[in-house]
Structures are given as C-alpha cells and as structure tokens.
Amino acid sequence: METGQYQLALIDYYHSIRVDPQASYYCLRGNCFQKLKETKSALDDFNTAIQKAENDKNPKGAYYLDRGLVFAKLKKYQEAIIDFDESLIFLKP
C-alpha cells in the first residue's frame, strides 16, 4: 500500500472508532501509523486495543505481537520480549 492509501485508511479508522470504538479498529489504525512511521501514535493505539480486548484472547495476542514489533523497531528489546511472551500466552491453541 502506498503512503497516500494509509492516510486515507487512517481517516476511515478515525470515523469507525468514533462510531464504534472497538479494539480491532484501534489495532488497524495502529498498523497504519506504524507504516507511516508515526510510532507514538501506533503505540497509543496498540495500548488501547489491548485494554479494550479484555476477554478476547486471540485478537489480544495479535495486539501484543503488533506492539512488540514496534518496541523492537525502537530497540526497546526488553519491552518487545515481554509483549512477544504475552502474545504467545494468548495465541496458544
């Protein structure tokens, strides 16, 4: 996807979150922010997704994985490892 398409997707996710603030929209918007190298915004959205996905194990594991990837890119390896471990707990069959 090109940068312009991520910008358009962000607009759609802002509208979706306003109407129905579910965890998956925050995660998807976080992924757009990550692609646009807006790391702080990506982390904020992944944090919100994790909070909102309280009892939903599968998506929550994916949200931890996504946040861990951001931490790894920031060279915050300890935080990345913690999130990767959390994701494995939630994604176990």
C-alpha positions in Angstrom: 0.0 0.0 0.0 1.3 3.5 -0.8 1.6 6.3 1.8 -1.5 8.1 0.4 -3.6 4.9 0.9 -2.5 4.7 4.5 -3.5 8.3 5.1 -7.0 7.5 3.6 -7.2 4.4 5.7 -6.5 6.5 8.8 -9.4 8.7 8.0 -11.7 5.7 7.7 -10.5 4.3 11.0 -11.0 7.6 12.8 -14.6 7.6 11.6 -15.0 3.9 12.6 -13.7 4.5 16.1 -15.9 7.5 16.6 -19.0 5.3 15.7 -17.9 2.0 17.3 -14.7 2.2 19.3 -13.8 -1.5 19.2 -10.3 -2.9 19.8 -9.8 -4.1 16.2 -10.2 -0.6 14.8 -7.5 0.7 17.1 -5.2 -2.1 16.1 -5.8 -1.5 12.4 -5.2 2.2 12.8 -2.1 1.5 14.8 -0.8 -0.6 11.9 -1.4 2.4 9.6 0.5 4.6 12.0 3.3 2.1 12.1 3.6 2.0 8.3 3.7 5.9 8.3 6.5 5.8 10.9 4.2 7.5 13.5 5.5 5.3 16.3 4.0 7.2 19.3 0.5 7.1 17.7 0.9 3.4 16.8 1.9 2.6 20.4 -1.1 4.6 21.8 -3.5 2.7 19.6 -2.0 -0.7 20.4 -2.2 0.1 24.1 -5.9 1.0 23.6 -6.6 -2.2 21.6 -5.0 -4.3 24.4 -7.1 -2.6 27.0 -10.4 -2.9 25.0 -9.8 -6.6 24.2 -10.0 -7.7 27.8 -11.6 -11.1 27.4 -11.0 -11.6 23.7 -7.9 -13.9 23.7 -7.0 -14.3 20.0 -7.1 -10.7 19.0 -5.4 -9.6 22.2 -2.4 -11.9 21.4 -2.2 -10.3 18.0 -2.3 -6.8 19.6 0.6 -7.7 21.9 2.5 -9.0 18.9 2.0 -5.8 16.9 3.1 -3.7 19.9 6.1 -5.9 20.4 7.2 -5.3 16.8 7.0 -1.5 17.4 9.1 -1.9 20.6 11.6 -4.0 18.6 11.9 -1.3 15.9 12.5 1.2 18.7 15.3 -1.1 20.0 13.3 -1.4 23.3 14.1 -5.1 23.3 13.0 -5.8 26.9 9.5 -4.4 26.3 9.4 -6.3 22.9 10.2 -9.6 24.6 7.6 -9.0 27.3 5.0 -8.4 24.6 6.1 -11.4 22.5 5.8 -13.6 25.6 2.3 -12.2 26.3 1.2 -12.8 22.7 2.3 -16.5 23.0 0.2 -16.9 26.1 -2.9 -15.6 24.3 -2.3 -17.3 21.0 -1.8 -20.8 22.3 -4.4 -23.2 21.0 
